[in-house]
Amino acid sequence: MIETACRRLIAVLACAAVGVFPLDAAEVPGEQAPQFGQHVHPILAAHCTACHGAAAPAAELDLTTEASLMRGSVHGPVVIPGAPEKSVLFHKISNRSMPPPGMGTPLTAEQIEIIRKWMDASEPADDVDPQVAEVPADPKTPEVSEEDRKFWAFQTPVKAPLPRVKKASLVRTEVDAFVLAKLESKGLTFSKEASKLTLMRRAYFDLIGLPPSPHEVREFLADKRRDAYERLIDRLLDSPHYGERWGRHWLDVAGYTDEKGFANDLGIVMVNEGMWRYRDYVVRSFNNDKPYDRFISEQLAGDELVDWRNAEKYTPEIRDALLATGYLRTMQDLTDAGAVNRPLERSDVLFRVVDHVGSGLLGLTVGCARCHSHKYDPIPQRDYYRLSAVFTPAYNLEEWTQPKDRVLPDVSKAEQEKIERHNAEIDRPLGELTKQLEKIRGPYRERLFEQKLKDAVAEHLREDVRVAFETPDEERTVVQKYLFSKLEGALTVSPAELDSLLDDQGVSQFAGLPGQEKAKSAKLQQRIETLKGWRRSFNMIHALWDTGEPPTTHLMLRGNIETPGPPVEPGFLTVLSKPGQSGVVPVAGEKTESSGRRLALARWMTSRDHPLTARVMVNRTWEHHFGKGIVGTAANFGRLGSRPTHPELLDWLAVDFVENGWKIKRLHKLIMTSTVYRQSSGRPAGDKSSLASKIDPGNDLLWRMNFRRLEAEVMRDSILAVSGKLDRTFGGPPIMLDGAADGLVTVSEEGPTATSRFRRSLYLMARRNYSLSLLDVFDFPIMNLNITQRTESATPLQSLTLLNSEFVMERAQDFADRLNELAGGGAAAEKKIEMAYLMALARKPSPSEMAFCAEHLDEQAQGYLDVKSTDEQASYAALASLGQMLMASNEFLYVD
C-alpha cells in the first residue's frame, strides 16, 4: 500500500511539473472535444497509472500515453473509438470497479464525462497499429497451427483398406474385418453367436424400442430361410415405430422440450404450443430415411433452403424445412417476460445455440471458448464469436424477437389471405345468428348468474362483483381482477347449466323456455355449428428466420457482454477448415431476404471432407447399438475426450456413410448384420474366457456383446406393450402430466381419448426438470441444454418402484387379463406360464423356471384363498403376481 501511495504521489507531481492537473467537465472550453494530453491524461495519471504505468503495467495495459492506451491489454482493446458504451475502460470507470476498492478513489461524474466525450470524438493515434481492432483476444495464444491440425479428429477421415484376418469365415461385413483384426492381434476372437431369439429381441429394442409379441416370436422361429434375420431387420426398419425410437435419440441431442420460459416449478407448466410439430418432423424424417446431410441442413437453415416468403402455396417440402428449424428453438429462453428481455438474457440464448450446435453436431466442447481461448483444443476465443455471428441475423440481439412471436403460419401468405377472406364471409352470417341466439338465451343466462351471485356472494359485495364480471379483462382494476379470478368458477354459467335451464322442465325456480322459442333456439344452434364447421384454419410453426440487418458481432472479453472487444466476421472453426477458408461465404440463389450464413454453415458441416460431422453421427449410431461408442465421449472428440478404440473402423464407416448418401438405415443394417453385433453377451467358453477378461476387461475390443439396460422410456413402453395397454397412436400434441403435492409426477387421465395416458413415452409432455416420476427413477435426463450421452445407474429405488409402483401393479393386472385371453382362461398352468414368458421375455421357460413359476402360482393362489378370496379371484391375483415378477426381472430390463 505504501508503494502504491508513493506511485500516486509521483504521478501527481509529474503532472504538476508539466503544468497539467485533473480538470472538471466544466473546464473543457465551450463545445471543444476533450484532448488526451490536456484533459484525459491528468485524470488517468491521478487515478490509474499507479497500477497501469509504463514500468510494469497490470494486464499489460499502459495508460501513460494515448498510443499505449489504444493498444489495449493482454485481453484486447479497452477503447473502441467513437463507441464509449462498448469500451471496456469506460465500463470499468463508470461502474466504479476501477480503481479497485482500497486502491484509490473512484472518478467523479465530471471526470467520467470528460473521458466519455474524448472516446466519443477520438480517433486512433498515429502510432497505433491500424489493425489493432483485429488482434486476437489473447495475443499470447498462437494461431491454429499445422501441428494442431494433425490431431486425429481434425483430419479428414480416410477409408483405409480392409485389414487381413486369419479367420476370414467370421467376416460378414466390413465392420468385422476391422474388429477381428484387432482381436487377433491380441490372441482373441469373437464370442459365439447369440441365439435366434436373443438376436430377435436385441433387434426389436435397438430399432423400434418395443418387445416382440408372442405371435411375432413364433413367426420368426418358423422362418427357416437363411436370410430370416436380415429380413427381420428390414421389416423393423420399415416399421413406423423405428422413427419413434431413433427420433427419441435425436431429440436428446436437440434438447427438445414442450415447455417454454421458466421450468423450476412443478405446478406451473407453460406449454410451448405447437412445438410438438418439430418432434413429429424428426420422427417422420427418420421413418423416411432422410439423408443425414439434408436432415441437419434443414434444421440449421431450412428457411434458407426454400423460398417460403414468395411461395404461392406451401409444399410439404417447404413446410418441413420450416418445421426443421425448430431445432434452433429448443434452447431455454426467458425473454418473453419483459423484466428479463435484456441484453444479458438475449446473449445467453445465443450462447446456448452455439454450445448446443458444437456439442451435438461437431462433438466438441466449443462452449469452453466463450470466455477465453480453449485451454486444450485449438479453438481460439475469436472462433467462438465468429461462429456465434452465423446465428445473429436470426438471433438478432439488437432487433430481438421474443419467443411468443417466433412463429410462422404453416401456409403461405397467399393461402393465409385466402383463408381469412373465406372465414370473413362466414363470420358475417355467423355473427348475426349468434346475436339472434343470444337474444333468446341471454335473459336466462342473466337470471342464472343472478341466482348464483345471490347464493355465493354477500349482498354488500354483489354489485362490485357484478361490475367486475361485466368489465372487459383488459379494463379491469386490480381489485376487479382479484374478484373475477376468485369467483370465476363459482359464478360462470356453463353451457350445460344453460341447456338444463332452457329445457321444458326448467330448473326448480325458473320457468322453462316456451316450445316455439326452444325450437327456434335449437335451429339457430344447428345453423351456427354448421357454419363453424365451414371455417378454415391454419397452424403455427416454431421456426427460425433472419430478422433485420445482421448486427456487428464483437468478441466479448472474458465472455462478458459488458466488455466488448474487437469486432469479428462470421466464420467457422479454423481448425476444421482448410487454411484461409474458415470465413462465411453466404450461399445465394436458394435463399431470399436472408443472410445465407446458416446455409453456408450447413454446407460447411456437410461437405465431404469435413472432419467431424459424419464421424460424430456414425459414432452415436454405434453407441446406441453397442452401449458404448467407438469414441467413448460422444460430445468431446477433442484432446480431453476418449481416443477411438478402432480409429480405422470409425473413419471407414464415416467415409462409407457419406459415399452412400448419408443413409442411416443402411448404416444400421451394415452394423446389425455383422458378426460383431451377433455375438453373445456371455463370455466365451474355455481358456479364452479368462484370457479375454484379463486382456480387455472393459470389452473395448468387442470380443463379446455388451449387456445393456433399457432406457427409461423403453422400459415403460415395454410394460405397456406386454400388458396389452400400449396406445400406438402416432404424433400430435403432448399428453399432459399431473404433479401432486408430494412431488410425484404422473400421466394425466384427462387426455383426448380414454387410452391417451397409455401413449408411448415419446408423446408425454417433455419438461426440462419435472418429467414422469417413473422415468426419473430410471435415469431420464434433466434437459438443461441437450443430452449427448445418458448416464445409467442401479439403485434400490428402482427395485422398490417395480415392486410398489401403482402403475406397475395396475399393468400386472392387465398382464393377467391378456395372459388369460391369449392362453385361454381355463388353460393349464404350464400353458399360461409358457405364454407369460413369451409375452415378457420373448422365449419359453426352462424346465426349472417352469417348476418355480408353477410353485409360485400355487403359493400366491393359496395366500389369497386364505383371506377368503374366490378361486377365480385367487387365480387371477396369482397370474398378476407372476406378471409383475417377470416385468421386474433383470432379463426384462436388460438387452442381452
Protein Blocks (a to p, Z undefined) as FASTA:
>chain_A
ZZmmmmmmmmmmmmmmnopacddfklpghjbdcdfklmmmmmmmmmmmmmmcmklgghhi
afkbmklmmnopfkbcfbdghilklpfklmmmmnopaccehiaccddfklmmmmmmmmmm
pccdfklcfklmmpcfblmlccddfklmmpmklpccddddddddfblmlpmbfmlmmmmm
mmmmnopacdddddfklmmmmmmmmmnopacdfklmmmmmmmmcfklmmmmmmmmmmpmk
lmmmmmmmmmmmnopafbehjfkbfklccddehklmmmmmmmmmmmnopafklmmmmmmm
mmmmpcfklpmbdcfklmmmmmmmmmmmmpccfklpmklmcfklmmmmmmmmmmmmmmmm
nopafklmmmoccfkbccdfklmmmmmmmmmmmmccklccdfklmcccfbdfklmmmmmm
mmmmmmmmmmmmmmmmmmmmmmmmmmmmmmmmmmmpcfklmmmmmmmmmpcfklpcfklm
mmmmmmmmmmpccfklmmmmmpmnlpfklccddfklmmmmmmmmmmmmmmmmmpccdddd
dddddedjaddddddehhiaklccddddddddfklpcehilbccddehjaghiehlmmmm
mmmmmpmklfklmmmmmmmmmmmmnopafblblklcbfklccdfblmlmmmmmmmmmmno
opaklmmmmmmmpmklmpcfbdcehjllmmmmmmmmnomnopaccdddddfklmmmmmmm
mnopaccbeehidddddddfkopacddfkbfbfklmmgcfklgccdfklccfklmmnopa
cdfkbcfbdcddddfklmmmmmmgmklmmmmmmmmmmmmmmnopkbcfklmmmmmmmmmn
opacdfklmmmmmmmmmmmmmmmmmnopafklmmmmmmmmmmmmmmmpmklmpcZZ
